[in-house]
Amino acid sequence: MPIVSVGPVCARRGCTRPEWKDRLCARCWRLAALFGRDPRLFAYEPLDGYTDERDAVPLPWGDLEREAGARGVPIADVIARREPGSARDRPM
Ligand SMILES: [Zn+2]
């Protein structure tokens, strides 16, 4: 994999915008918030969608394990973390 010198980009597959927060660019991060999703997991939903039902993007289990260990909670709690007041209540 070539070294990219322009700084970190969005972690979402197929997205080349500069990283903004939680490894996502601002656009993808806001999209994740809109859907009430964990931004770090949203990064693993490809921009173009999955090519078929067996297509998948690996989850960052190492990062999740480190965060779970640092916070002393199970990994499931890290994944299930929801920001209060998420976009679920938004008017359609
Ligand atoms: Zn993005």
PDB file of the backbone (N, CA, C, O) and the ligand in Angstrom, with CONECT records:
HET     ZN  A 101       1
ATOM      1  N   MET A   1       0.854  -1.204   0.000  1.00  0.00           N
ATOM      2  CA  MET A   1       0.000   0.000   0.000  1.00  0.00           C
ATOM      3  C   MET A   1       0.884   1.245   0.000  1.00  0.00           C
ATOM      4  O   MET A   1       1.759   1.383   0.855  1.00  0.00           O
ATOM      5  N   PRO A   2       0.666   2.135  -0.935  1.00  0.00           N
ATOM      6  CA  PRO A   2       1.532   3.335  -1.010  1.00  0.00           C
ATOM      7  C   PRO A   2       1.283   4.278   0.146  1.00  0.00           C
ATOM      8  O   PRO A   2       0.177   4.352   0.683  1.00  0.00           O
ATOM      9  N   ILE A   3       2.309   4.984   0.516  1.00  0.00           N
ATOM     10  CA  ILE A   3       2.168   5.988   1.568  1.00  0.00           C
ATOM     11  C   ILE A   3       1.486   7.229   0.995  1.00  0.00           C
ATOM     12  O   ILE A   3       1.914   7.765  -0.028  1.00  0.00           O
ATOM     13  N   VAL A   4       0.448   7.670   1.647  1.00  0.00           N
ATOM     14  CA  VAL A   4      -0.251   8.884   1.207  1.00  0.00           C
ATOM     15  C   VAL A   4       0.281  10.056   2.021  1.00  0.00           C
ATOM     16  O   VAL A   4       0.303  10.013   3.252  1.00  0.00           O
ATOM     17  N   SER A   5       0.701  11.083   1.335  1.00  0.00           N
ATOM     18  CA  SER A   5       1.379  12.180   2.031  1.00  0.00           C
ATOM     19  C   SER A   5       0.449  13.338   2.348  1.00  0.00           C
ATOM     20  O   SER A   5       0.881  14.316   2.957  1.00  0.00           O
ATOM     21  N   VAL A   6      -0.809  13.257   1.954  1.00  0.00           N
ATOM     22  CA  VAL A   6      -1.706  14.397   2.139  1.00  0.00           C
ATOM     23  C   VAL A   6      -2.422  14.356   3.471  1.00  0.00           C
ATOM     24  O   VAL A   6      -3.326  15.154   3.717  1.00  0.00           O
ATOM     25  N   GLY A   7      -2.025  13.426   4.341  1.00  0.00           N
ATOM     26  CA  GLY A   7      -2.681  13.337   5.644  1.00  0.00           C
ATOM     27  C   GLY A   7      -3.762  12.271   5.610  1.00  0.00           C
ATOM     28  O   GLY A   7      -4.091  11.732   4.553  1.00  0.00           O
ATOM     29  N   PRO A   8      -4.313  11.976   6.789  1.00  0.00           N
ATOM     30  CA  PRO A   8      -5.302  10.900   6.873  1.00  0.00           C
ATOM     31  C   PRO A   8      -6.562  11.249   6.100  1.00  0.00           C
ATOM     32  O   PRO A   8      -6.995  12.401   6.060  1.00  0.00           O
ATOM     33  N   VAL A   9      -7.139  10.222   5.488  1.00  0.00           N
ATOM     34  CA  VAL A   9      -8.404  10.416   4.793  1.00  0.00           C
ATOM     35  C   VAL A   9      -9.474   9.603   5.500  1.00  0.00           C
ATOM     36  O   VAL A   9      -9.187   8.781   6.370  1.00  0.00           O
ATOM     37  N   CYS A  10     -10.686   9.847   5.113  1.00  0.00           N
ATOM     38  CA  CYS A  10     -11.839   9.157   5.669  1.00  0.00           C
ATOM     39  C   CYS A  10     -11.630   7.642   5.632  1.00  0.00           C
ATOM     40  O   CYS A  10     -11.149   7.094   4.640  1.00  0.00           O
ATOM     41  N   ALA A  11     -12.001   6.974   6.732  1.00  0.00           N
ATOM     42  CA  ALA A  11     -11.778   5.538   6.823  1.00  0.00           C
ATOM     43  C   ALA A  11     -12.802   4.747   6.026  1.00  0.00           C
ATOM     44  O   ALA A  11     -12.651   3.538   5.855  1.00  0.00           O
ATOM     45  N   ARG A  12     -13.828   5.405   5.543  1.00  0.00           N
ATOM     46  CA  ARG A  12     -14.879   4.697   4.841  1.00  0.00           C
ATOM     47  C   ARG A  12     -14.395   4.281   3.457  1.00  0.00           C
ATOM     48  O   ARG A  12     -13.840   5.087   2.711  1.00  0.00           O
ATOM     49  N   ARG A  13     -14.612   3.029   3.132  1.00  0.00           N
ATOM     50  CA  ARG A  13     -14.127   2.521   1.855  1.00  0.00           C
ATOM     51  C   ARG A  13     -14.782   3.277   0.708  1.00  0.00           C
ATOM     52  O   ARG A  13     -16.002   3.438   0.667  1.00  0.00           O
ATOM     53  N   GLY A  14     -13.961   3.731  -0.211  1.00  0.00           N
ATOM     54  CA  GLY A  14     -14.485   4.439  -1.366  1.00  0.00           C
ATOM     55  C   GLY A  14     -14.561   5.938  -1.168  1.00  0.00           C
ATOM     56  O   GLY A  14     -14.895   6.665  -2.103  1.00  0.00           O
ATOM     57  N   CYS A  15     -14.260   6.414   0.026  1.00  0.00           N
ATOM     58  CA  CYS A  15     -14.317   7.850   0.307  1.00  0.00           C
ATOM     59  C   CYS A  15     -12.903   8.371   0.448  1.00  0.00           C
ATOM     60  O   CYS A  15     -12.090   7.787   1.164  1.00  0.00           O
ATOM     61  N   THR A  16     -12.605   9.464  -0.229  1.00  0.00           N
ATOM     62  CA  THR A  16     -11.237   9.997  -0.220  1.00  0.00           C
ATOM     63  C   THR A  16     -11.164  11.382   0.397  1.00  0.00           C
ATOM     64  O   THR A  16     -10.152  12.071   0.264  1.00  0.00           O
ATOM     65  N   ARG A  17     -12.242  11.799   1.078  1.00  0.00           N
ATOM     66  CA  ARG A  17     -12.212  13.109   1.725  1.00  0.00           C
ATOM     67  C   ARG A  17     -11.281  13.064   2.942  1.00  0.00           C
ATOM     68  O   ARG A  17     -11.042  12.001   3.515  1.00  0.00           O
ATOM     69  N   PRO A  18     -10.763  14.233   3.323  1.00  0.00           N
ATOM     70  CA  PRO A  18      -9.861  14.258   4.492  1.00  0.00           C
ATOM     71  C   PRO A  18     -10.578  13.863   5.780  1.00  0.00           C
ATOM     72  O   PRO A  18     -11.750  14.180   5.983  1.00  0.00           O
ATOM     73  N   GLU A  19      -9.848  13.167   6.637  1.00  0.00           N
ATOM     74  CA  GLU A  19     -10.417  12.768   7.926  1.00  0.00           C
ATOM     75  C   GLU A  19     -10.780  13.993   8.745  1.00  0.00           C
ATOM     76  O   GLU A  19     -10.072  15.000   8.731  1.00  0.00           O
ATOM     77  N   TRP A  20     -11.892  13.891   9.457  1.00  0.00           N
ATOM     78  CA  TRP A  20     -12.341  15.007  10.284  1.00  0.00           C
ATOM     79  C   TRP A  20     -12.499  14.584  11.737  1.00  0.00           C
ATOM     80  O   TRP A  20     -11.974  15.235  12.640  1.00  0.00           O
ATOM     81  N   LYS A  21     -13.227  13.483  11.962  1.00  0.00           N
ATOM     82  CA  LYS A  21     -13.505  13.068  13.328  1.00  0.00           C
ATOM     83  C   LYS A  21     -13.837  11.587  13.330  1.00  0.00           C
ATOM     84  O   LYS A  21     -14.482  11.084  12.411  1.00  0.00           O
ATOM     85  N   ASP A  22     -13.390  10.889  14.376  1.00  0.00           N
ATOM     86  CA  ASP A  22     -13.664   9.451  14.491  1.00  0.00           C
ATOM     87  C   ASP A  22     -13.257   8.691  13.233  1.00  0.00           C
ATOM     88  O   ASP A  22     -13.898   7.709  12.859  1.00  0.00           O
ATOM     89  N   ARG A  23     -12.213   9.138  12.598  1.00  0.00           N
ATOM     90  CA  ARG A  23     -11.665   8.509  11.392  1.00  0.00           C
ATOM     91  C   ARG A  23     -12.532   8.729  10.172  1.00  0.00           C
ATOM     92  O   ARG A  23     -12.259   8.153   9.118  1.00  0.00           O
ATOM     93  N   LEU A  24     -13.558   9.538  10.278  1.00  0.00           N
ATOM     94  CA  LEU A  24     -14.416   9.824   9.133  1.00  0.00           C
ATOM     95  C   LEU A  24     -14.226  11.263   8.684  1.00  0.00           C
ATOM     96  O   LEU A  24     -13.789  12.118   9.454  1.00  0.00           O
ATOM     97  N   CYS A  25     -14.562  11.514   7.425  1.00  0.00           N
ATOM     98  CA  CYS A  25     -14.641  12.898   6.974  1.00  0.00           C
ATOM     99  C   CYS A  25     -15.928  13.504   7.522  1.00  0.00           C
ATOM    100  O   CYS A  25     -16.787  12.786   8.036  1.00  0.00           O
ATOM    101  N   ALA A  26     -16.060  14.806   7.415  1.00  0.00           N
ATOM    102  CA  ALA A  26     -17.220  15.490   8.001  1.00  0.00           C
ATOM    103  C   ALA A  26     -18.514  14.972   7.391  1.00  0.00           C
ATOM    104  O   ALA A  26     -19.509  14.795   8.094  1.00  0.00           O
ATOM    105  N   ARG A  27     -18.503  14.729   6.084  1.00  0.00           N
ATOM    106  CA  ARG A  27     -19.727  14.303   5.413  1.00  0.00           C
ATOM    107  C   ARG A  27     -20.169  12.927   5.911  1.00  0.00           C
ATOM    108  O   ARG A  27     -21.339  12.728   6.236  1.00  0.00           O
ATOM    109  N   CYS A  28     -19.232  11.979   5.971  1.00  0.00           N
ATOM    110  CA  CYS A  28     -19.593  10.635   6.415  1.00  0.00           C
ATOM    111  C   CYS A  28     -19.970  10.649   7.896  1.00  0.00           C
ATOM    112  O   CYS A  28     -20.876   9.929   8.316  1.00  0.00           O
ATOM    113  N   TRP A  29     -19.278  11.463   8.679  1.00  0.00           N
ATOM    114  CA  TRP A  29     -19.571  11.516  10.113  1.00  0.00           C
ATOM    115  C   TRP A  29     -20.989  12.025  10.341  1.00  0.00           C
ATOM    116  O   TRP A  29     -21.723  11.488  11.170  1.00  0.00           O
ATOM    117  N   ARG A  30     -21.370  13.066   9.598  1.00  0.00           N
ATOM    118  CA  ARG A  30     -22.722  13.613   9.751  1.00  0.00           C
ATOM    119  C   ARG A  30     -23.763  12.610   9.276  1.00  0.00           C
ATOM    120  O   ARG A  30     -24.853  12.513   9.841  1.00  0.00           O
ATOM    121  N   LEU A  31     -23.421  11.874   8.245  1.00  0.00           N
ATOM    122  CA  LEU A  31     -24.333  10.845   7.752  1.00  0.00           C
ATOM    123  C   LEU A  31     -24.540   9.777   8.819  1.00  0.00           C
ATOM    124  O   LEU A  31     -25.661   9.326   9.051  1.00  0.00           O
ATOM    125  N   ALA A  32     -23.454   9.381   9.461  1.00  0.00           N
ATOM    126  CA  ALA A  32     -23.560   8.398  10.544  1.00  0.00           C
ATOM    127  C   ALA A  32     -24.439   8.940  11.664  1.00  0.00           C
ATOM    128  O   ALA A  32     -25.290   8.226  12.194  1.00  0.00           O
ATOM    129  N   ALA A  33     -24.230  10.205  12.021  1.00  0.00           N
ATOM    130  CA  ALA A  33     -25.028  10.817  13.087  1.00  0.00           C
ATOM    131  C   ALA A  33     -26.497  10.878  12.688  1.00  0.00           C
ATOM    132  O   ALA A  33     -27.386  10.671  13.514  1.00  0.00           O
ATOM    133  N   LEU A  34     -26.734  11.162  11.433  1.00  0.00           N
ATOM    134  CA  LEU A  34     -28.100  11.255  10.922  1.00  0.00           C
ATOM    135  C   LEU A  34     -28.832   9.939  11.106  1.00  0.00           C
ATOM    136  O   LEU A  34     -30.016   9.917  11.445  1.00  0.00           O
ATOM    137  N   PHE A  35     -28.125   8.846  10.882  1.00  0.00           N
ATOM    138  CA  PHE A  35     -28.725   7.523  11.002  1.00  0.00           C
ATOM    139  C   PHE A  35     -28.590   6.959  12.410  1.00  0.00           C
ATOM    140  O   PHE A  35     -28.996   5.826  12.670  1.00  0.00           O
ATOM    141  N   GLY A  36     -28.019   7.749  13.322  1.00  0.00           N
ATOM    142  CA  GLY A  36     -27.857   7.276  14.682  1.00  0.00           C
ATOM    143  C   GLY A  36     -26.871   6.129  14.789  1.00  0.00           C
ATOM    144  O   GLY A  36     -27.017   5.255  15.644  1.00  0.00           O
ATOM    145  N   ARG A  37     -25.867   6.130  13.923  1.00  0.00           N
ATOM    146  CA  ARG A  37     -24.906   5.040  13.887  1.00  0.00           C
ATOM    147  C   ARG A  37     -23.626   5.432  14.606  1.00  0.00           C
ATOM    148  O   ARG A  37     -23.300   6.610  14.756  1.00  0.00           O
ATOM    149  N   ASP A  38     -22.911   4.402  15.047  1.00  0.00           N
ATOM    150  CA  ASP A  38     -21.589   4.649  15.599  1.00  0.00           C
ATOM    151  C   ASP A  38     -20.667   5.008  14.437  1.00  0.00           C
ATOM    152  O   ASP A  38     -20.488   4.215  13.513  1.00  0.00           O
ATOM    153  N   PRO A  39     -20.079   6.214  14.486  1.00  0.00           N
ATOM    154  CA  PRO A  39     -19.257   6.640  13.352  1.00  0.00           C
ATOM    155  C   PRO A  39     -18.147   5.661  13.027  1.00  0.00           C
ATOM    156  O   PRO A  39     -17.795   5.476  11.862  1.00  0.00           O
ATOM    157  N   ARG A  40     -17.592   5.030  14.062  1.00  0.00           N
ATOM    158  CA  ARG A  40     -16.463   4.139  13.789  1.00  0.00           C
ATOM    159  C   ARG A  40     -16.911   2.876  13.089  1.00  0.00           C
ATOM    160  O   ARG A  40     -16.132   2.278  12.347  1.00  0.00           O
ATOM    161  N   LEU A  41     -18.135   2.454  13.301  1.00  0.00           N
ATOM    162  CA  LEU A  41     -18.630   1.294  12.568  1.00  0.00           C
ATOM    163  C   LEU A  41     -19.150   1.704  11.198  1.00  0.00           C
ATOM    164  O   LEU A  41     -19.081   0.937  10.238  1.00  0.00           O
ATOM    165  N   PHE A  42     -19.663   2.902  11.123  1.00  0.00           N
ATOM    166  CA  PHE A  42     -20.153   3.413   9.841  1.00  0.00           C
ATOM    167  C   PHE A  42     -19.025   3.460   8.826  1.00  0.00           C
ATOM    168  O   PHE A  42     -19.251   3.325   7.623  1.00  0.00           O
ATOM    169  N   ALA A  43     -17.826   3.651   9.312  1.00  0.00           N
ATOM    170  CA  ALA A  43     -16.664   3.680   8.423  1.00  0.00           C
ATOM    171  C   ALA A  43     -16.537   2.385   7.647  1.00  0.00           C
ATOM    172  O   ALA A  43     -15.914   2.349   6.586  1.00  0.00           O
ATOM    173  N   TYR A  44     -17.124   1.324   8.172  1.00  0.00           N
ATOM    174  CA  TYR A  44     -16.967   0.024   7.533  1.00  0.00           C
ATOM    175  C   TYR A  44     -18.169  -0.336   6.675  1.00  0.00           C
ATOM    176  O   TYR A  44     -18.335  -1.481   6.255  1.00  0.00           O
ATOM    177  N   GLU A  45     -19.003   0.668   6.424  1.00  0.00           N
ATOM    178  CA  GLU A  45     -20.051   0.487   5.422  1.00  0.00           C
ATOM    179  C   GLU A  45     -19.579   1.212   4.168  1.00  0.00           C
ATOM    180  O   GLU A  45     -19.494   2.440   4.155  1.00  0.00           O
ATOM    181  N   PRO A  46     -19.275   0.468   3.131  1.00  0.00           N
ATOM    182  CA  PRO A  46     -18.678   1.081   1.951  1.00  0.00           C
ATOM    183  C   PRO A  46     -19.568   2.156   1.344  1.00  0.00           C
ATOM    184  O   PRO A  46     -20.795   2.048   1.361  1.00  0.00           O
ATOM    185  N   LEU A  47     -18.946   3.172   0.818  1.00  0.00           N
ATOM    186  CA  LEU A  47     -19.664   4.275   0.204  1.00  0.00           C
ATOM    187  C   LEU A  47     -20.575   3.782  -0.912  1.00  0.00           C
ATOM    188  O   LEU A  47     -21.681   4.293  -1.088  1.00  0.00           O
ATOM    189  N   ASP A  48     -20.121   2.810  -1.649  1.00  0.00           N
ATOM    190  CA  ASP A  48     -20.879   2.305  -2.792  1.00  0.00           C
ATOM    191  C   ASP A  48     -21.767   1.135  -2.410  1.00  0.00           C
ATOM    192  O   ASP A  48     -22.395   0.524  -3.274  1.00  0.00           O
ATOM    193  N   GLY A  49     -21.826   0.820  -1.134  1.00  0.00           N
ATOM    194  CA  GLY A  49     -22.588  -0.354  -0.713  1.00  0.00           C
ATOM    195  C   GLY A  49     -21.767  -1.609  -0.931  1.00  0.00           C
ATOM    196  O   GLY A  49     -20.678  -1.571  -1.504  1.00  0.00           O
ATOM    197  N   TYR A  50     -22.304  -2.712  -0.466  1.00  0.00           N
ATOM    198  CA  TYR A  50     -21.609  -3.976  -0.622  1.00  0.00           C
ATOM    199  C   TYR A  50     -21.862  -4.533  -2.012  1.00  0.00           C
ATOM    200  O   TYR A  50     -22.947  -4.354  -2.565  1.00  0.00           O
ATOM    201  N   THR A  51     -20.884  -5.199  -2.573  1.00  0.00           N
ATOM    202  CA  THR A  51     -21.023  -5.701  -3.935  1.00  0.00           C
ATOM    203  C   THR A  51     -21.935  -6.927  -3.974  1.00  0.00           C
ATOM    204  O   THR A  51     -22.635  -7.142  -4.964  1.00  0.00           O
ATOM    205  N   ASP A  52     -21.934  -7.721  -2.924  1.00  0.00           N
ATOM    206  CA  ASP A  52     -22.880  -8.828  -2.815  1.00  0.00           C
ATOM    207  C   ASP A  52     -22.999  -9.186  -1.347  1.00  0.00           C
ATOM    208  O   ASP A  52     -22.357  -8.564  -0.501  1.00  0.00           O
ATOM    209  N   GLU A  53     -23.811 -10.178  -1.037  1.00  0.00           N
ATOM    210  CA  GLU A  53     -24.078 -10.442   0.383  1.00  0.00           C
ATOM    211  C   GLU A  53     -22.859 -10.995   1.116  1.00  0.00           C
ATOM    212  O   GLU A  53     -22.828 -11.034   2.346  1.00  0.00           O
ATOM    213  N   ARG A  54     -21.857 -11.420   0.349  1.00  0.00           N
ATOM    214  CA  ARG A  54     -20.659 -11.926   1.021  1.00  0.00           C
ATOM    215  C   ARG A  54     -19.574 -10.872   1.120  1.00  0.00           C
ATOM    216  O   ARG A  54     -18.532 -11.110   1.730  1.00  0.00           O
ATOM    217  N   ASP A  55     -19.806  -9.713   0.528  1.00  0.00           N
ATOM    218  CA  ASP A  55     -18.836  -8.633   0.631  1.00  0.00           C
ATOM    219  C   ASP A  55     -18.871  -8.093   2.056  1.00  0.00           C
ATOM    220  O   ASP A  55     -19.942  -7.959   2.648  1.00  0.00           O
ATOM    221  N   ALA A  56     -17.726  -7.791   2.591  1.00  0.00           N
ATOM    222  CA  ALA A  56     -17.665  -7.250   3.945  1.00  0.00           C
ATOM    223  C   ALA A  56     -16.373  -6.483   4.095  1.00  0.00           C
ATOM    224  O   ALA A  56     -15.378  -6.754   3.423  1.00  0.00           O
ATOM    225  N   VAL A  57     -16.414  -5.525   4.988  1.00  0.00           N
ATOM    226  CA  VAL A  57     -15.212  -4.791   5.332  1.00  0.00           C
ATOM    227  C   VAL A  57     -14.864  -5.179   6.760  1.00  0.00           C
ATOM    228  O   VAL A  57     -15.712  -5.069   7.645  1.00  0.00           O
ATOM    229  N   PRO A  58     -13.657  -5.623   7.003  1.00  0.00           N
ATOM    230  CA  PRO A  58     -13.323  -6.081   8.353  1.00  0.00           C
ATOM    231  C   PRO A  58     -13.459  -4.980   9.393  1.00  0.00           C
ATOM    232  O   PRO A  58     -13.123  -3.822   9.147  1.00  0.00           O
ATOM    233  N   LEU A  59     -13.946  -5.360  10.531  1.00  0.00           N
ATOM    234  CA  LEU A  59     -14.050  -4.408  11.630  1.00  0.00           C
ATOM    235  C   LEU A  59     -12.687  -4.226  12.295  1.00  0.00           C
ATOM    236  O   LEU A  59     -11.847  -5.125  12.265  1.00  0.00           O
ATOM    237  N   PRO A  60     -12.475  -3.053  12.895  1.00  0.00           N
ATOM    238  CA  PRO A  60     -11.194  -2.771  13.543  1.00  0.00           C
ATOM    239  C   PRO A  60     -11.134  -3.402  14.927  1.00  0.00           C
ATOM    240  O   PRO A  60     -11.101  -2.705  15.941  1.00  0.00           O
ATOM    241  N   TRP A  61     -11.119  -4.750  14.955  1.00  0.00           N
ATOM    242  CA  TRP A  61     -11.217  -5.420  16.254  1.00  0.00           C
ATOM    243  C   TRP A  61     -10.085  -5.030  17.196  1.00  0.00           C
ATOM    244  O   TRP A  61     -10.288  -4.934  18.407  1.00  0.00           O
ATOM    245  N   GLY A  62      -8.903  -4.806  16.650  1.00  0.00           N
ATOM    246  CA  GLY A  62      -7.789  -4.392  17.505  1.00  0.00           C
ATOM    247  C   GLY A  62      -8.089  -3.092  18.220  1.00  0.00           C
ATOM    248  O   GLY A  62      -7.867  -2.966  19.424  1.00  0.00           O
ATOM    249  N   ASP A  63      -8.608  -2.103  17.453  1.00  0.00           N
ATOM    250  CA  ASP A  63      -8.947  -0.815  18.057  1.00  0.00           C
ATOM    251  C   ASP A  63     -10.050  -0.972  19.087  1.00  0.00           C
ATOM    252  O   ASP A  63     -10.005  -0.383  20.166  1.00  0.00           O
ATOM    253  N   LEU A  64     -11.060  -1.796  18.726  1.00  0.00           N
ATOM    254  CA  LEU A  64     -12.190  -1.966  19.646  1.00  0.00           C
ATOM    255  C   LEU A  64     -11.727  -2.632  20.937  1.00  0.00           C
ATOM    256  O   LEU A  64     -12.156  -2.264  22.031  1.00  0.00           O
ATOM    257  N   GLU A  65     -10.842  -3.622  20.792  1.00  0.00           N
ATOM    258  CA  GLU A  65     -10.340  -4.305  21.986  1.00  0.00           C
ATOM    259  C   GLU A  65      -9.543  -3.355  22.857  1.00  0.00           C
ATOM    260  O   GLU A  65      -9.653  -3.381  24.082  1.00  0.00           O
ATOM    261  N   ARG A  66      -8.738  -2.512  22.217  1.00  0.00           N
ATOM    262  CA  ARG A  66      -7.945  -1.561  22.998  1.00  0.00           C
ATOM    263  C   ARG A  66      -8.847  -0.583  23.733  1.00  0.00           C
ATOM    264  O   ARG A  66      -8.620  -0.273  24.903  1.00  0.00           O
ATOM    265  N   GLU A  67      -9.883  -0.095  23.032  1.00  0.00           N
ATOM    266  CA  GLU A  67     -10.774   0.868  23.677  1.00  0.00           C
ATOM    267  C   GLU A  67     -11.549   0.204  24.811  1.00  0.00           C
ATOM    268  O   GLU A  67     -11.705   0.782  25.886  1.00  0.00           O
ATOM    269  N   ALA A  68     -12.035  -1.019  24.565  1.00  0.00           N
ATOM    270  CA  ALA A  68     -12.776  -1.740  25.603  1.00  0.00           C
ATOM    271  C   ALA A  68     -11.883  -1.963  26.822  1.00  0.00           C
ATOM    272  O   ALA A  68     -12.319  -1.799  27.961  1.00  0.00           O
ATOM    273  N   GLY A  69     -10.636  -2.338  26.570  1.00  0.00           N
ATOM    274  CA  GLY A  69      -9.714  -2.569  27.666  1.00  0.00           C
ATOM    275  C   GLY A  69      -9.427  -1.295  28.432  1.00  0.00           C
ATOM    276  O   GLY A  69      -9.359  -1.296  29.661  1.00  0.00           O
ATOM    277  N   ALA A  70      -9.254  -0.186  27.681  1.00  0.00           N
ATOM    278  CA  ALA A  70      -8.935   1.076  28.325  1.00  0.00           C
ATOM    279  C   ALA A  70     -10.095   1.559  29.185  1.00  0.00           C
ATOM    280  O   ALA A  70      -9.891   2.175  30.230  1.00  0.00           O
ATOM    281  N   ARG A  71     -11.324   1.270  28.733  1.00  0.00           N
ATOM    282  CA  ARG A  71     -12.496   1.747  29.465  1.00  0.00           C
ATOM    283  C   ARG A  71     -13.020   0.705  30.440  1.00  0.00           C
ATOM    284  O   ARG A  71     -13.897   1.000  31.253  1.00  0.00           O
ATOM    285  N   GLY A  72     -12.481  -0.528  30.366  1.00  0.00           N
ATOM    286  CA  GLY A  72     -12.907  -1.575  31.284  1.00  0.00           C
ATOM    287  C   GLY A  72     -14.324  -2.055  31.017  1.00  0.00           C
ATOM    288  O   GLY A  72     -15.043  -2.432  31.941  1.00  0.00           O
ATOM    289  N   VAL A  73     -14.725  -2.040  29.742  1.00  0.00           N
ATOM    290  CA  VAL A  73     -16.067  -2.496  29.388  1.00  0.00           C
ATOM    291  C   VAL A  73     -15.946  -3.566  28.309  1.00  0.00           C
ATOM    292  O   VAL A  73     -14.924  -3.649  27.627  1.00  0.00           O
ATOM    293  N   PRO A  74     -16.991  -4.390  28.150  1.00  0.00           N
ATOM    294  CA  PRO A  74     -16.960  -5.375  27.060  1.00  0.00           C
ATOM    295  C   PRO A  74     -16.964  -4.691  25.697  1.00  0.00           C
ATOM    296  O   PRO A  74     -17.437  -3.563  25.554  1.00  0.00           O
ATOM    297  N   ILE A  75     -16.430  -5.392  24.698  1.00  0.00           N
ATOM    298  CA  ILE A  75     -16.385  -4.836  23.348  1.00  0.00           C
ATOM    299  C   ILE A  75     -17.795  -4.488  22.858  1.00  0.00           C
ATOM    300  O   ILE A  75     -17.996  -3.486  22.171  1.00  0.00           O
ATOM    301  N   ALA A  76     -18.771  -5.336  23.224  1.00  0.00           N
ATOM    302  CA  ALA A  76     -20.146  -5.075  22.785  1.00  0.00           C
ATOM    303  C   ALA A  76     -20.614  -3.703  23.252  1.00  0.00           C
ATOM    304  O   ALA A  76     -21.370  -3.028  22.552  1.00  0.00           O
ATOM    305  N   ASP A  77     -20.166  -3.292  24.432  1.00  0.00           N
ATOM    306  CA  ASP A  77     -20.562  -1.976  24.929  1.00  0.00           C
ATOM    307  C   ASP A  77     -19.928  -0.868  24.103  1.00  0.00           C
ATOM    308  O   ASP A  77     -20.533   0.181  23.881  1.00  0.00           O
ATOM    309  N   VAL A  78     -18.718  -1.107  23.657  1.00  0.00           N
ATOM    310  CA  VAL A  78     -18.063  -0.106  22.825  1.00  0.00           C
ATOM    311  C   VAL A  78     -18.814   0.031  21.508  1.00  0.00           C
ATOM    312  O   VAL A  78     -19.044   1.140  21.025  1.00  0.00           O
ATOM    313  N   ILE A  79     -19.196  -1.113  20.930  1.00  0.00           N
ATOM    314  CA  ILE A  79     -19.885  -1.090  19.643  1.00  0.00           C
ATOM    315  C   ILE A  79     -21.280  -0.488  19.786  1.00  0.00           C
ATOM    316  O   ILE A  79     -21.730   0.264  18.921  1.00  0.00           O
ATOM    317  N   ALA A  80     -21.958  -0.821  20.879  1.00  0.00           N
ATOM    318  CA  ALA A  80     -23.351  -0.409  21.040  1.00  0.00           C
ATOM    319  C   ALA A  80     -23.485   1.015  21.534  1.00  0.00           C
ATOM    320  O   ALA A  80     -24.595   1.531  21.663  1.00  0.00           O
ATOM    321  N   ARG A  81     -22.358   1.651  21.810  1.00  0.00           N
ATOM    322  CA  ARG A  81     -22.403   3.003  22.363  1.00  0.00           C
ATOM    323  C   ARG A  81     -23.213   3.925  21.461  1.00  0.00           C
ATOM    324  O   ARG A  81     -22.989   3.976  20.252  1.00  0.00           O
ATOM    325  N   ARG A  82     -24.139   4.640  22.044  1.00  0.00           N
ATOM    326  CA  ARG A  82     -24.957   5.581  21.286  1.00  0.00           C
ATOM    327  C   ARG A  82     -24.856   6.946  21.940  1.00  0.00           C
ATOM    328  O   ARG A  82     -24.915   7.084  23.162  1.00  0.00           O
ATOM    329  N   GLU A  83     -24.706   7.930  21.104  1.00  0.00           N
ATOM    330  CA  GLU A  83     -24.763   9.282  21.637  1.00  0.00           C
ATOM    331  C   GLU A  83     -26.216   9.610  21.951  1.00  0.00           C
ATOM    332  O   GLU A  83     -27.102   9.320  21.148  1.00  0.00           O
ATOM    333  N   PRO A  84     -26.470  10.211  23.107  1.00  0.00           N
ATOM    334  CA  PRO A  84     -27.851  10.606  23.417  1.00  0.00           C
ATOM    335  C   PRO A  84     -28.328  11.669  22.448  1.00  0.00           C
ATOM    336  O   PRO A  84     -27.537  12.453  21.924  1.00  0.00           O
ATOM    337  N   GLY A  85     -29.622  11.685  22.218  1.00  0.00           N
ATOM    338  CA  GLY A  85     -30.186  12.694  21.330  1.00  0.00           C
ATOM    339  C   GLY A  85     -29.755  12.505  19.895  1.00  0.00           C
ATOM    340  O   GLY A  85     -29.569  13.480  19.168  1.00  0.00           O
ATOM    341  N   SER A  86     -29.593  11.262  19.477  1.00  0.00           N
ATOM    342  CA  SER A  86     -29.170  11.026  18.108  1.00  0.00           C
ATOM    343  C   SER A  86     -30.308  11.313  17.140  1.00  0.00           C
ATOM    344  O   SER A  86     -31.428  11.627  17.544  1.00  0.00           O
ATOM    345  N   ALA A  87     -30.006  11.203  15.893  1.00  0.00           N
ATOM    346  CA  ALA A  87     -30.934  11.655  14.848  1.00  0.00           C
ATOM    347  C   ALA A  87     -32.181  10.798  14.740  1.00  0.00           C
ATOM    348  O   ALA A  87     -33.031  11.042  13.884  1.00  0.00           O
ATOM    349  N   ARG A  88     -32.299   9.788  15.608  1.00  0.00           N
ATOM    350  CA  ARG A  88     -33.466   8.926  15.513  1.00  0.00           C
ATOM    351  C   ARG A  88     -34.764   9.722  15.704  1.00  0.00           C
ATOM    352  O   ARG A  88     -35.812   9.354  15.173  1.00  0.00           O
ATOM    353  N   ASP A  89     -34.676  10.825  16.474  1.00  0.00           N
ATOM    354  CA  ASP A  89     -35.873  11.602  16.771  1.00  0.00           C
ATOM    355  C   ASP A  89     -36.166  12.652  15.705  1.00  0.00           C
ATOM    356  O   ASP A  89     -37.146  13.392  15.793  1.00  0.00           O
ATOM    357  N   ARG A  90     -35.311  12.699  14.714  1.00  0.00           N
ATOM    358  CA  ARG A  90     -35.456  13.811  13.778  1.00  0.00           C
ATOM    359  C   ARG A  90     -36.783  13.685  13.023  1.00  0.00           C
ATOM    360  O   ARG A  90     -37.246  12.576  12.755  1.00  0.00           O
ATOM    361  N   PRO A  91     -37.387  14.815  12.685  1.00  0.00           N
ATOM    362  CA  PRO A  91     -38.605  14.765  11.864  1.00  0.00           C
ATOM    363  C   PRO A  91     -38.274  14.314  10.454  1.00  0.00           C
ATOM    364  O   PRO A  91     -37.240  14.684   9.898  1.00  0.00           O
ATOM    365  N   MET A  92     -39.147  13.525   9.889  1.00  0.00           N
ATOM    366  CA  MET A  92     -38.885  13.017   8.547  1.00  0.00           C
ATOM    367  C   MET A  92     -39.145  14.110   7.509  1.00  0.00           C
ATOM    368  O   MET A  92     -38.979  13.877   6.312  1.00  0.00           O
TER     369      MET A  92
HETATM  370 ZN    ZN A 101     -15.988   9.995   4.111  1.00  0.00          ZN2+
END
